[in-house]
Amino acid sequence: MKGLVHLYCGDGKGKSTAAVGLAVRAAGAGKRVLFVQFFKDGSSSEIAMLRQLPGVEVMVCPRHFGRFRNMSEEQRAEAKEAYGALFAEACRKAAEADLLVLDEAVSACGHGVVPEEALLDFLRRRPEELEVVLTGRQPSEGLYAAADYITKMEKLRHPFDVGVPARKGIEF
């Protein structure tokens, strides 16, 4: 069966959570899952659980750079190199997976740490059966055009806006 491309985007909460849910569903069906995170350090509660599931491999960058807007130009150059290598490794390993989740890949493209054309080229050339999930804010027209599913999370209200910090087990 032909694999499709899912795009979970928008400014609301739930993009990565939706991707995790699909990864759990796929693993429960005996599928092999490769879950790759950009801009995150792999310490969130859902990643801890994914790592325990048979058939799921989690990849994160060995170095965490923090928020892009807080990086110096030197850190941005280092992040581009590190996330580019992470993306290249994910592309190599994707042939062994049934589902590939590229969490925050949209943001990685938007900030230029992963070239969007490289991602689009990968999507065009991926194994035919590979299902791919992309998450992140503000996808380009090219990423919209490449997606078969598009789900936009819209923030109407969020406790962070009134000073409530992220809570373990709820937001991370």
N, C-alpha and C positions, 0 to 999 in steps of 0.2 A: 504494500500500500504506500502511496506517495506521502511523504512527510510534508507538513505545512509550516508556515512561519507565523508565530504569534507575536503581537506587539502590545505590551502593557505599558501605557504611558499616561502622562498627565501630572498635575501638581498634588494629587490626593494620595493618601495612605493606601497601601494595598498592592502595589505593583509587584514587589518582591514576594509578598505573601502569596499572591496568586501564582507566581512562578514556583514557589515552594510547594504549594498544593498540587500543581500539575506534576511536579517531580515525585511527590509521594504517591500519587495515583499511578504514575508510570512504573515506579519501583514495585508497587503492590501488584501490578500486572506482570511482573517478571521482566520488565524492560531495563536496559542499561542506561543510566543517567549520568551525564557529565554536567555539573553545576559550577559555573565559573563566575566569580565576582570581581568587578572592577570598583575601585574607590572604597572598598570595604575591607576590614581586616580579618574577616572570617570568625569573629568571636561572638556573633549573635546567637541567640538561643535556638533559632530554627536551623542554623548551620550545624550546631552541635548535634541536633537530632538527625539531620540528613547524613552526617558522617557515620551514624550508627546503622543506617539502612543497607542491607545487602544490595549490591548492584548500583550503588550511588558513589560517585567520586566527586569530591569538592576540590576546586582549585582556587586559590587566592594568590595575589602577588606576595612574594616573600617580604616585601617592604611596604609598610603603610605610609602614605604620603599625606593623609588628612584631606580636608576640603580643598578643591582646586583653587578656589578664590583666595585662599590663605597661603598658597605656595609662592615661593620666590621664582624668578625666571629659571634659576639653576635647578630648583626642585621640579619645576614643570618639565624641563628637558630630561631629567632623570626619570620622572614618572612616564613620560612618553616612551622612553627606552624600555622601562620595566613592564608597562602595560602592553606595549607592542610585543614583547617576548611572551607574555602571558597569552595574548590573543593567538600568536603563532603556534604555541604549544597546544592550545585548545583546538585549533583547526586540525592539527596533526592527530590528536586523540579522538576527534569527532567521528572518525570512520569506525571506531569501536563502540559507538553509543547509538541508542535509539532516540534519545532526547538530549538535546544540548540546550542548556539555559545559559544565556549571556546576560547576567544581572548587571544593570547599569551600563550596558554596552552603548545605549543611546546617548547617555551622558559622556561616555568615553569618546564617542565620535564627535559630539558637540563641542567638547573641549580640545579636540585634536590630538588626544593621546593614543587613539586608535584611528587610523585613516578610514573615513567612511567608505571610500571606494574599495578598500581591502575587505571590509565587512560585506559590502554588496557583492563583490566578486566571489567571496566565500559562499554567500547565500545562493548565487547562481550556479556554483560548481559543487555544492555539497552533495553527499550521497543522496540518492533519490528518496530513500525511506526515512532520512533523518528529519525529525521534528525539531524545530528551533524556536526558542523563546527569547525575545529581546525585551529588556525593561529600561525605563528611564524617562526623563522629562524632555519635552520639546523635540520630538523626532523631526527629521528633515522630510521633505517631500519624497526623496528617494527611499527612505526607510518606510514611509507610509505605503509607497507603491509596491515595495517588496513583500509586504505583509498580507497574509491570507485572513488572519483574525486581527482585529484592532479593538482593544478595550481601553477606554480612556477613564482614568480615575480623576474625579473632580473633587477638590477640597471645598466643602461648604463651611466647615468649622473644624478646628483642630485645637486641642488644649495647649499645644506649644505656643500658639499665638497669644495666649494670656499668661505665659510664663511657666507652664507645667512642663518639666523636663521629660525626656523620653524615659519610659519605665521598662525595666527588664521583664521579659516575658509577654509584654504587650506591644511595644514599639520596636524592641530589639531582643 
